[in-house]
């Protein structure tokens, strides 16, 4: 039965590649990248284990802990990933529960992340090649770690399946996914504080890594990676304790998965599609024109669609990250708050038509003009973006104590917001690429979409950067040197260039929309 599940998984993957050339290219590139990462990890760990086994053990524990955590947590955010062997499809086959679990567990390894994790775990074990007993313990730990990754991932997603089907849960989880961004700055600050005030040396880093590894090895995620280090040091009691933690965690995860799967097969989760419609609410007060209708509908996306609300969620985190990275108030690093926020908000609508998916048929069937569509999507960004970015500019100059830079920063911020919105209004009608469908996680990328997404977004970013140069150059000079005259020049040029790019971008995008609307709808509907 296990072999049958593996063959089925391989067949489904092969059929997916035949449907799309992009999927095949993405798989090949992903495989090559995975092999490269695996090779680098294995070579690095073997070299480190040869010279410093203690540090190698600490690094293996820390990296392995992150890998297991990733397997357990990422599926909760990127819901819907790798559902090729959905257990619901086997309900009518009468497969015994244990055989079904075993088949799904082994088939769960048959993927790029699964194979890369397995090869890395086994390859890292070679770091202990000088100690045969430690090498055996490392191999046992690698097998346990891979099993923990797969079984733990299945257990969490199956146990939380009813919540994963809830749209409200997806929205909350999507916004919560951006919270770790806040921890990046404090984590670096804490790491720096542990290094002391003097110059950072290798001994300090090594000591900190060993201390953190000793803690992580007692967790269910790091215990299997710590077996080899304990055996190498001759701490057999510690090795048995870590083995017990790993085996107990695997057993608990297996039981949770078993019971959750049995419950799900009898009472499968239902989709929340039958929820009560909310309507436009306050946004129904928009002007009763085609542009107003599009603006009202797209405005609701920013509050109700996780793919848009994620952009709003990250905005309040930007000041926190810059404050920590800049070392607190008085730092000039905080001055980039306004321009960065303006670019993020403007770039957020660069895939608006693709995000609409089937809803875009309403625009085509009702004959919405390109002008109404383009302005209807740009107005919400400008209406919300202008006050937010201006407030951020005022806060940044106050925190940094650089009121002399206010005109230049206003020019940079408002110009960037207008330019990025104009470029996005044009690129979203011309450069379409597959995006997560409505209801999917924003972190879920359709297979084979990586290259198309990279090309389209790179082109849009390069064009935006080129069009901002007329006010970016004098603005940066005015901030760094301080030059009052250049600051006012930046403000005037930024508003003028931004307004011109916005109008031209909307007009060009409207022409493309009017000329290619049926083709755009066909392309959007073709995205799986």
Buried (B, 14 or more C-beta within 10 A) or exposed (E): EEEEBBEBBEEEBEEBBEEBEBBBBBBEEBEEEBBEEBEEBBEBBBEBBBEBBBBBBBBBBBBBBEBBBBBBBBBBBBBBBBEBBEBEEBBEEEBEEEEBBBBBBBBBBBBBBBBBBBBBBBBBBBBBEEBEBBBBBBBBBBBBBBBBBBBBBBBBBBBBBBBBBBBEBBBEBBBEBBEEBBBBBEEEBEEEEBBEEEEEEEEBBBBBBBEBBBEBBEBBBBBBBBBBBBBBBEBEEBBEBBBEBBBEBBEBBBEBBBBBBBBBBEEBBEEBEEEEEEEEEEBEEBEEEBBBBBBBBBBBBBEEBBBBBBBBBBBEBBBBBBBBBBEEEEBBBBBBBBBBBBBBBBBBBBBBBBBBBEEBEEBBEEEBBBBBBBBBBBBBBBEBBBEBBBEBBBBBBEBBEBEBBBBBBBBBBBBBBBBBBBBBBBBBBBBBBBBBBBBBBBBBBBBBBBEBBEEBBEBBBEBBBEBBEBBBEBBBBBBEEEBEEBBBBBBEBBBBBBBBBBEBBBBBBBBBBBEBBEEBBEBBEEBE
